[in-house]
């Protein structure tokens, strides 16, 4: 009998070695990270820093709550349309594919993608507008800066430090995406220069994903019909690609293959166009990435078709009477709850009440409301604000 061996026949490389072997010179490696706000003495021998960031995000309560937060259609509309959580998963999947094809850091890309919507309040952009109006006296509300508050302070799963203590590079993604360019934290986190390629690829894949699946969801609930799309170049391109691969598709079997073909078409173009720009500008380091704007993007031809799609979505989906009615419902609920908790802070949960003595009460109320799901906000509005109006 052959003696037992003490080691596996194949010994995988540690995380740092694996990154040096697999990543392009312009990719961000974990060993080059600017680190964390609170130094951590323990170093995981198998999981690089960005992989640990991704796993901290997945286990966060704010990430789980995305399952009941509006993307475009209110989360309770049906069981099949996208929510903030499924959107984040789609963005992570598409971004990771692009990152692998470009030699970027997949762990960093996935951490940025999974966390990019953590700061969204209930009821989507309508809820954000309402919360910004409520908080205008204390600086307003920006979901990206609120996401930084979540990962730096409001999540508290670790006894050694507040927040999730994510790496600088993951935290900086919120700052690059924020419209509040004059905010001190935005200035601090964007000081090294332009954004990493890992952030840029997630930003484009976010746009790619929500444009395409907002169209799919609108079809699924009947806000638009296939006949409405026949005059658009975007749908025509997807339909032609799908029909070449699967001729004869009709009816219910038709929509999903077209949507998949549209994802594939955009991803391939994004990768090819980005690769061409990296070559043309001779980008060979992270420093070169930070100095060179506009490296990630679609070809002019695809960008033009996507602009047509976005104009169609604004006119036919986002301003559809039913969608606008849902948005109005969200505004009413957020504004009503903000007024109630501002007047009755004793109704706040204990973990928020104890912050009132040392923090601005309006910001504390805003933090609580921003963390609510659509379902919970609607329930609390019915319970606490009777007579103000109904929500669903």
C-alpha positions in Angstrom: 0.0 0.0 0.0 1.3 3.4 -0.9 2.1 5.5 2.1 -0.1 8.5 2.9 1.1 11.8 1.6 1.3 14.9 3.8 0.7 17.3 1.0 -1.7 17.6 -1.9 -0.2 16.7 -5.3 -1.0 20.2 -6.5 -0.3 23.2 -4.2 -2.2 26.3 -5.3 -0.4 29.6 -5.2 -1.2 32.1 -2.5 -3.4 35.0 -3.4 -0.6 37.5 -4.1 1.3 35.1 -6.3 -1.9 34.3 -8.2 -2.6 37.9 -8.9 1.0 38.5 -10.1 0.7 35.6 -12.5 -2.8 36.3 -13.9 -3.4 40.1 -13.9 -2.5 42.6 -16.6 0.1 45.3 -15.6 -2.7 47.9 -15.5 -4.8 45.9 -13.1 -5.0 46.7 -9.4 -3.3 44.1 -7.2 -4.3 43.6 -3.6 -0.8 43.8 -2.4 -0.6 47.4 -3.8 -3.8 48.5 -2.0 -3.7 51.7 0.1 -5.0 49.5 2.9 -7.9 49.9 5.4 -8.9 52.7 7.7 -8.3 50.4 10.7 -5.2 48.2 10.3 -5.9 44.5 10.8 -3.1 42.3 12.1 -4.3 39.0 10.8 -3.5 38.3 7.2 -5.5 35.6 5.4 -3.0 33.4 3.5 -5.5 32.4 0.8 -7.9 35.3 0.4 -6.4 38.6 -0.9 -7.8 41.8 0.6 -10.4 42.4 -2.2 -11.8 38.9 -1.9 -12.3 39.5 1.8 -14.0 42.8 1.0 -16.4 41.0 -1.4 -17.3 38.5 1.3 -17.8 41.2 3.9 -20.3 42.9 1.6 -22.2 39.7 0.8 -22.7 39.0 4.5 -23.8 42.6 5.3 -27.4 43.2 6.4 -27.6 46.2 4.0 -26.8 43.8 1.1 -29.5 41.4 2.1 -32.1 44.2 2.3 -31.5 45.0 -1.4 -33.8 42.0 -2.2 -36.8 44.2 -1.3 -35.7 47.5 -2.7 -37.0 49.0 -6.0 -34.9 49.0 -9.1 -37.5 50.6 -11.4 -40.7 48.6 -10.6 -41.7 48.6 -6.9 -40.3 45.4 -5.4 -43.7 43.8 -4.7 -44.9 44.2 -8.4 -44.3 40.5 -9.1 -41.8 37.7 -8.4 -39.8 37.9 -11.6 -38.7 41.5 -12.2 -35.4 42.8 -11.0 -34.8 44.3 -7.5 -31.7 46.1 -6.3 -30.2 42.8 -5.2 -30.8 40.9 -8.5 -29.5 44.0 -10.4 -26.3 44.0 -8.3 -25.8 40.3 -9.0 -26.2 40.8 -12.7 -23.8 43.7 -12.7 -21.3 41.6 -10.8 -21.6 38.7 -13.3 -21.3 40.9 -16.4 -18.4 43.0 -14.8 -16.5 39.9 -13.8 -16.8 38.5 -17.4 -15.3 41.7 -18.8 -12.6 41.8 -16.1 -11.5 38.3 -16.9 -11.3 39.1 -20.6 -9.2 42.3 -19.9 -7.0 40.8 -17.2 -8.4 43.0 -14.4 -8.8 42.1 -10.8 -12.0 40.1 -10.6 -12.2 40.2 -6.8 -12.0 44.0 -6.8 -14.5 44.3 -9.7 -17.0 42.0 -7.9 -16.7 43.8 -4.6 -17.4 47.1 -6.3 -20.3 45.7 -8.3 -22.0 44.0 -5.4 -21.7 47.1 -3.2 -22.5 49.8 -5.7 -26.2 50.1 -4.8 -25.9 49.6 -1.0 -26.9 53.2 -0.3 -30.1 53.3 -2.2 -33.2 54.0 -0.1 -36.6 52.4 -0.7 -38.6 53.3 -3.8 -35.6 53.8 -6.0 -34.7 57.2 -7.4 -38.0 58.6 -6.3 -37.2 57.7 -2.7 -33.7 59.2 -3.1 -35.2 62.5 -4.4 -37.7 62.6 -1.5 -35.0 61.9 1.1 -32.7 64.5 -0.4 -35.5 67.1 0.0 -36.0 66.1 3.6 -32.3 66.4 4.4 -31.5 69.5 2.4 -30.8 71.5 5.6 -28.0 69.1 6.6 -26.4 68.6 3.2 -29.0 66.5 1.4 -28.8 62.8 0.5 -26.6 61.1 -2.0 -26.8 57.3 -2.2 -23.1 56.9 -2.9 -22.0 58.9 0.1 -24.7 57.1 2.1 -23.1 53.8 1.0 -19.8 55.0 2.4 -21.6 55.8 5.7 -23.0 52.2 5.7 -19.6 50.5 5.1 -17.7 52.9 7.3 -20.1 53.2 10.2 -23.6 51.9 10.1 -22.8 48.2 9.6 -21.3 46.8 12.8 -20.6 43.1 12.6 -17.0 43.3 13.9 -16.0 44.1 17.5 -12.6 45.5 16.6 -13.8 48.4 14.4 -16.9 50.2 13.1 -18.3 49.4 9.7 -16.9 46.8 7.4 -13.4 48.3 7.2 -13.2 47.8 3.4 -10.1 48.5 1.4 -9.5 52.1 0.1 -10.0 51.0 -3.5 -13.5 49.6 -2.9 -14.5 52.7 -0.8 -13.1 55.0 -3.5 -15.6 53.6 -6.0 -18.5 55.2 -4.1 -16.6 58.6 -4.2 -15.9 58.4 -7.9 -19.6 57.7 -8.6 -20.9 60.5 -6.3 -22.2 63.7 -7.7 -21.0 65.5 -4.6 -17.5 66.3 -5.8 -16.9 68.9 -3.2 -17.6 66.6 -0.2 -14.5 66.1 1.9 -14.6 62.3 1.7 -15.0 62.4 -2.1 -12.0 64.7 -2.3 -9.9 62.5 -0.1 -10.8 59.2 -1.9 -10.3 60.6 -5.4 -7.1 62.4 -4.6 -4.8 59.8 -6.3 -6.2 60.7 -9.8 -8.6 59.1 -12.2 -10.5 55.9 -11.3 -9.1 52.4 -11.6 -10.1 50.3 -14.6 -11.9 48.0 -12.2 -14.2 50.8 -11.2 -14.7 52.0 -14.8 -15.7 48.6 -16.0 -18.3 48.2 -13.3 -19.7 51.7 -14.1 -20.2 50.8 -17.7 -21.6 47.3 -16.9 -24.0 48.9 -14.5 -25.4 51.0 -17.3 -25.4 48.1 -19.7 -27.3 45.9 -17.2 -30.0 48.3 -16.1 -30.7 49.6 -19.6 -31.2 46.1 -20.9 -33.1 44.6 -18.0 -35.3 47.6 -17.5 -36.4 47.0 -21.0 -37.0 43.3 -20.2 -38.9 44.0 -17.0 -41.1 46.6 -18.8 -42.0 44.0 -21.4 -42.6 41.5 -18.6 -45.2 43.6 -16.8 -46.8 45.0 -19.9 -45.6 48.6 -19.6 -44.5 48.3 -23.3 -45.0 45.6 -25.9 -42.8 44.0 -28.5 -44.6 46.1 -31.2 -43.4 49.2 -29.4 -39.8 48.1 -29.9 -39.9 47.1 -33.6 -38.7 50.6 -34.7 -35.7 50.7 -32.4 -32.2 49.8 -33.6 -31.4 48.3 -30.2 -34.1 45.7 -30.3 -33.7 45.0 -34.0 -30.0 44.2 -33.5 -30.8 41.8 -30.6 -33.6 40.2 -32.6 -31.4 39.6 -35.6 -28.7 38.1 -33.6 -31.1 35.8 -31.7 -32.9 34.7 -34.9 -29.7 33.8 -36.6 -28.8 31.5 -33.7 -32.3 30.2 -32.9 -34.4 30.5 -36.1 -38.2 30.2 -35.8 -38.6 31.5 -32.2 -42.0 33.0 -31.5 -44.2 34.1 -28.6 -43.0 33.5 -25.0 -39.8 31.8 -26.2 -38.7 35.0 -28.1 -38.0 37.6 -25.5 -35.3 35.9 -23.4 -33.0 34.9 -26.3 -33.1 38.5 -27.6 -32.2 39.9 -24.2 -29.3 37.4 -23.9 -28.2 38.4 -27.4 -28.2 42.0 -26.4 -26.1 41.4 -23.3 -23.6 39.5 -25.4 -23.4 42.1 -28.1 -22.8 44.9 -25.7 -20.2 43.0 -23.6 -18.2 41.9 -26.6 -18.2 45.5 -27.9 -17.2 47.0 -24.5 -14.3 44.6 -24.1 -13.0 45.0 -27.7 -13.3 48.8 -27.6 -11.6 49.0 -24.2 -8.8 46.7 -25.3 -8.3 48.9 -28.3 -8.0 52.1 -26.2 -5.6 50.4 -23.7 -3.4 49.4 -26.7 -3.6 52.8 -28.4 -2.7 54.7 -25.3 0.0 52.2 -24.3 -1.4 51.8 -20.8 1.0 49.6 -18.9 0.5 50.5 -15.2 -2.1 51.6 -12.6 -0.5 55.0 -12.6 -1.0 55.2 -16.4 -4.7 54.3 -15.9 -5.1 57.2 -13.4 -3.5 59.6 -15.8 -5.5 58.6 -18.9 -9.3 59.4 -19.0 -11.9 57.6 -21.1 -10.2 54.2 -21.3 -13.4 52.1 -20.8 -16.3 52.5 -23.1 -18.3 51.3 -26.1 -17.5 51.9 -29.7 -19.2 55.0 -31.2 -21.6 52.8 -33.2 -22.8 50.9 -30.1 -22.9 54.0 -27.9 -25.2 55.7 -30.4 -27.6 52.8 -30.4 -27.5 52.7 -26.6 -28.4 56.4 -26.5 -31.4 55.7 -28.6 -32.5 53.0 -26.1 -32.0 55.3 -23.1 -34.2 58.0 -24.8 -36.8 55.3 -25.4 -36.7 54.2 -21.8 -37.1 57.7 -20.5 -40.0 58.4 -22.7 -41.9 55.1 -22.6 -40.9 53.4 -19.4 -39.6 55.8 -16.7 -42.4 58.3 -17.5 -45.1 55.7 -17.9 -48.2 56.7 -15.8 -48.0 53.5 -13.8 -44.3 53.9 -13.0 -44.8 57.6 -12.2 -47.7 56.6 -9.8 -45.4 54.1 -8.0 -42.8 56.9 -7.8 -45.3 59.3 -6.3 -46.2 56.6 -3.7 -42.6 56.3 -2.7 -42.2 60.1 -2.3 -45.3 60.3 -0.1 -44.1 57.4 2.1 -40.6 58.7 2.6 -41.7 62.3 3.3 -44.4 61.1 5.6 -42.1 58.8 7.6 -39.4 61.5 7.8 -41.9 64.0 9.3 -43.2 61.4 11.7 -39.8 60.3 13.1 -38.6 63.9 13.2 -41.6 64.8 15.4 -41.6 61.5 17.4 -37.9 60.3 17.7 -38.9 58.0 20.5 -40.5 55.8 17.8 -37.0 55.1 16.3 -35.4 51.7 17.1 -33.1 51.8 20.1 -29.9 51.5 17.9 -30.8 54.8 16.3 -32.3 56.5 19.4 -29.0 56.3 21.2 -27.3 58.3 18.4 -29.6 61.3 18.8 -27.6 62.9 21.6 -24.3 63.0 19.6 -25.5 63.3 16.0 -27.8 65.5 14.0 -31.3 64.1 14.5 -32.3 64.7 10.9 -29.3 62.6 9.7 -30.2 59.8 12.1 -33.7 59.7 10.8 -32.4 59.8 7.3 -30.1 56.8 8.0 -33.0 54.8 9.4 -35.3 55.6 6.4 -32.5 54.9 3.8 -32.1 51.4 5.3 -35.8 50.5 4.9 -37.0 48.1 2.2 -40.0 49.1 0.1 -42.2 46.6 2.0 -41.2 47.8 5.4 -41.5 51.4 4.5 -45.0 50.9 3.2 -46.0 48.9 6.4 -44.6 51.6 8.7 -46.3 54.4 6.7 -49.7 52.7 7.0 -49.1 52.2 10.7 -47.6 55.5 11.7 -49.2 57.9 9.2 -52.9 57.0 8.9 -54.9 59.5 6.9 -51.9 60.8 5.0 -52.6 58.5 2.1 -52.3 54.8 1.2 -49.2 53.1 -0.2 -48.7 49.6 -1.6 
